[in-house]
């Protein structure tokens, strides 16, 4: 709301009638000085300060600061959770993956060794019948394999 107040003529803000009516600048010349093309969004928002009442500005400011506080707290909590998860994966998951890879390598080496042994037995035993030692080895399987 705009309040109109009469300014006495002897104050620095008062003017005589001749000065007010004798202005050489017209409204069109004043408007042509304002460059609307180069006016930014920030300039327009700053100009809205006079249009929006103080109570509404205060409510908007309070709401924005409350939302910003909640976003900041949530971001901090999410960051802490991510840090715990990533650290746990690095401390537990990485060594576990390395051990599993080593186990797979050992199993592959054992398969290759058994294949080599079978190849040697086939060369030594041309009849193709399995030897007694090979039968024992094939029938005996340790637990966990």
LINKA-V767542 format. One record per residue. RES is the residue in one letter. SS is DSSP state (@ for helix, = for strand, . for the rest). OMEGA is omega in whole degrees, 0 to 359 (none if undefined). Layout:
RES:SS:OMEGA  RES:SS:OMEGA
This chain:
X:.:182  X:.:176  X:.:179  X:.:181  X:.:181  X:.:181  X:.:179  X:.:184  X:.:182  X:.:178  X:.:181  X:.:181  X:.:180  X:.:179  X:.:179  X:.:182  X:@:183  X:@:179  X:@:182  X:@:182  X:@:183  X:.:181  X:.:182  X:.:180  X:.:177  X:.:180  X:@:181  X:@:180  X:@:178  X:@:180  X:@:179  X:@:177  X:@:180  X:.:182  X:.:183  X:.:182  X:.:183  X:.:180  X:.:183  X:.:178  X:@:180  X:@:178  X:@:180  X:@:178  X:@:177  X:@:179  X:@:179  X:@:181  X:@:181  X:@:183  X:.:182  X:.:180  X:.:182  X:@:179  X:@:180  X:@:177  X:@:179  X:@:178  X:@:179  X:@:180  X:@:179  X:@:180  X:@:181  X:@:180  X:@:177  X:@:179  X:@:180  X:@:179  X:@:179  X:@:179  X:@:180  X:@:179  X:@:179  X:@:178  X:@:180  X:@:180  X:@:178  X:@:177  X:@:178  X:@:179  X:@:178  X:@:179  X:@:180  X:@:182  X:@:182  X:@:179  X:@:179  X:@:179  X:@:181  X:@:183  X:@:183  X:@:187  X:@:182  X:@:177  X:@:178  X:@:179  X:@:178  X:@:179  X:@:178  X:@:178  X:@:178  X:@:178  X:@:179  X:@:177  X:@:180  X:@:179  X:@:178  X:@:178  X:@:178  X:@:177  X:@:179  X:@:179  X:@:178  X:@:178  X:@:177  X:@:179  X:@:179  X:@:177  X:@:178  X:@:179  X:@:180  X:@:178  X:@:181  X:@:182  X:.:185  X:.:182  X:.:178  X:.:177  X:.:180  X:.:179  X:.:181  X:@:180  X:@:180  X:@:178  X:@:179  X:@:181  X:@:181  X:@:183  X:@:182  X:.:181  X:.:180  X:.:181  X:.:180  X:.:180  X:.:none
